Amino acid sequence: MLWRAAFALALLLLPHTEPRTPLDFGLVPGGVYDTVAHYEPGPIGLLFNMVHAFLHVVQPNPFPEDLVIRVAKDKFGAIKSEYQKPENIVLTLQVIYYEIGFVVCAALGLLFVVLLPLVGLLFCMCRCCDNCGGEMHQRQRKNADCQRGLLTTLLLTTTFIITAGVLCAYAANQHLSSQLKTMRRLVNNNLRDLHTFANDTPVQIDYLINQYDTAKDQVLCDLDNVGVLLGGRIHEELGKEVQPALDGVLNMAGVKVEKAMKVMRDTKEALENVSVTLETLQEGTGKLQFNLSVVRAGLSNALSDPACADTLSPTAQICRSIRSSLAQLEISANYSGLPDVTDQLNKVNEVLKTDLSLTVQRGLLAFNDTPTMVTDQTRNVAEGVRGILDGIGSNITSFSRLFPIQSSLNNFTVFISHTHSRIEDIYPEIDQIDFYRWICCITLCCMVVLILSFNFLGLLCGILGFDRHASPTTRGCVSNTGGNLLMAGVGFSFLFSWVLMGVVTATFVVGGNLEKLVCEPFNSRQLFKVLDTPHLVNPTWRNFIPGYLYNDPDMDLTVENVYSNCKENRGIYSALHLDKLFNISALLNTSVYTKDMAQKFEGVKVDLRSIILLDSEGKENLISFTETGIGEINFAAYLEELNKGVTRVDLLSFASNLDTQAEQLSKGSLQTSIKGHANTLRQIYSHQVVSIQQSMNTLNQSIRFLERTSSDLSNKVSEVLTAVNAAQYLISQNATFIVNQETEKYKQTIIGYFKQYIDWVKTSLEMEVATCKPLSNIMDTADILACSFLLDSMNTFWFGLGCSTLFLLPSIILSVRLAKFYRRMDTEDVYDDIETIPMKTIPAYDTMTRFPRASAPPRHADW
């Protein structure tokens, strides 16, 4: 219920925090309102817009907000009783100035109503005296046909305009009657929406109350996982300082099998590789030196051949070239003089007897056990918070029973049903009234239609029955009937036009002013500004709505605010500021719960001094590793020998060169011996040199690894020990601050769930609970019924009828003039005009012999 849910606003006193997990409270259940307070007039809207444009021409002044406010404040009576006062005279002049367009139009209409019957009476009397065209005599002129054609065209155009006006009036009349069904549907939809509003509000309020369990369940879930949440946060915050130290240790010793003791074992492996490879190289280079000396001696013996003795022969030159290159068959690097690394290897093996990874693991496990420690030490806190949650839930349940909202809503529902029943009862009366209205409007239209009928029939008979060869006294019956019908139309015009204009003037003044002073200001919200004028209703009240509702007229609650909020389908709680009526924050002091919850968390004490990240044995092990003597190895001597080749000359190239020189010798024992020693060199390369090169690569990698390790080994170990000591100091000495800090964050997170629940309740009350769209729909429906259905149709009716009535004046004049050309005259003459004396020549026939001839009247200058 609305009043029960208002308790939530009091929880806004809680500190602002962001909960760890956004809570999902779901969607507030609510019905769908049926009313669509929007009206599209359709094609007749063009006529409505035309009428609005005409009213704007008549009344172009803006809405007189100040004038209306002043008139409303003076309450009209004072103005009437004291109109002689100067300020009231000025006010009257302002009203007249604003209404000047309506005043002029109304004056013209009244003048039309008064003068037209008099003019018609005088016109009839004149015609009875054979004046004003009443004399049945017509003079024939040369331009008679042109006059008749022009008059016919003008009268036909005027008649069509009158027809358009009466059709416009008829359409407006029918439109108003046809909208009665729409009116009933709108009214019924509005009442159904009020029922939906009354029925859904208790369900929505109960939903808000029940969603307290969502926040409560989330708090209980966090309390059940306090070790993971609070302990995890403490662990994470301490880990920012502790973990880098542990990572440094792990880089040296490792916590996993594949990384444990990695640096030490890699160092041991490198030292072992150096020791083994050095021994292999010393043995291999010795054998290689011996084999090369054998090949060198063999080649030297082969070059002792007699063929090499002849100094002038080409063979002797080749032999000298080979003999000079024999000195290159020597080894290049000498590894026998390099020192071994046995002492360093023994020290590393001694250090590796201590399992540094196990020592590190013990410290890491102790550090990672923080959540379990927190869980054990906060067990009593969790139980205390559960008690507070149950107390809040009990208070909410008991508090919700203080307001009998259900009975109030039931009474409201009964009132709506009774109102609906009364409205249904007056529908037959509305139909009857609309029927009488429809009959009256149709009667007025029929008056114009009757005149139109005479005009159209008169024009039809006159045009079809006119014989241009017949004289005025010999015109046919059809033509004469057309003229008589036109004169009948003139007579009915004089009879009906003043009645029509009287109706038009009255409806124009009423409908036009209502459109300009009510409908247009309502659509532009200017009417709300008038209603919201301070001290308008009561001189001591700033705003009358809060004055009536809460006896607090200074509250910022205006008609425009209420309408706008309801138009946006906001909740009635925020639209009407019901928190002013039900100050739940004062009735429910939630600061007590906040204080109790804070006291519960003050008992959280987490002691981390028992955590030892790296014990003394592990530290000594790290220090011992830096004292293994790796840095004392003569890396330059090793790298110098390794940079040398295995032999002074590439044996493969040397062998290929021997083969090439042997091919230049003549076949014999010398050539064969040289090629045999070349093959021997290739075998030595493949069996010994390749193996020695592989050993040299292995030794080179190991030496360089040891060189890199020894260069910053001491600094790395020192940095690790420094970080470990700092982290240990943080855990042992300064952990209290971090524990208190994270405990406060955890407490604020728990309270933050309530804050999120309160924010959701507040938003739901403002936007989703008891949405007051039906209230704005009622106002919009009233605007549609009064302005769009009634006023627009009424204004369009007088607009069309007024247009027809106005054009009856030219219709009268044109009909009187044109009837003279269609009616059969009693007398005629044969003069063209007043300036022509000779008689008109009649070529077709002589009227003197065929028809009786009346004597022509005397000639006057004004005929």
Secondary structure, 3 states (H helix, E strand, C coil): CHHHHHHHHHHHHCCCCCCCCCCCCCCCCCCCCCCCCCCCCHHHHHHHHHHHHHHHHHCCCCCCHHHHHHHHHHCCHHHHHCCCCHHHHHHHHHHHHHCHHHHHHHHHHHHHHHHHHHHHHHHHHHHHCCCCCCCCEECCCCCHHHHHHHHHHHHHHHHHHHHHHHHHHHHHHHHHHHHHHHHHHHHHHHHHHHHHHHHHHHHHHHHHHHCHHHHHHHHHHHHHCHHHHHHHHHHHHHHHHHHHHHHHHHHHCCCCCCCCCHHHHHHHHHHHHHHHHHHHHHHHHHHHHHHHHHHHHHHHHHCCCHHHCCCCCHHHHHHHHHHHHHHHCCECCCCCCCCCCHHHHHHHHHHCCCCHHHHHHHHHHHHHCHHHHHHHHCHHHHHHHHHHHHHHHHHHHHHCCCCCHHHHHHHHHHHHHHHHHHHHHHHHHHHHHHHHHHHHHHHHHHHHHHHHHHHHHHHHHHHHHCCCCCCHHHCCHHHHHHHHHHHHHHHHHHHHHHHHHHHHHHHHHHHHHHHHHHHHHHHCCHHHHHHCCCCCCCCCCCCHHHHHHHCCCCCCCCHHHHHHHHHCCCEHHHHCCHHHCCCHHHHCCCHHHHHHHHHHHHCCCCCCCCCCCCCHHHHHHHHHHCCCCHHHCCHHHHHHHHCCCCECCCHHHHHHHHHHHHHCCCCCHHHHHHHHHHHHHHHHHHHHHHHHHHHHHHHHHHHHHHHHHHHHHHHHHHHHHHHHHHHHHHHHCCHHHHHHHHHHHHHHHHHHHHHHHHHHHHHHHHHCCCECHHHHHHHHHHHHHHHHHHHHHHHHHHHHHHHHHHCHHHHHHHHHHHHHHHCCCCEECCCCCCCCCCCCCCCCCCHHHHCCCCCCCCCCCCC
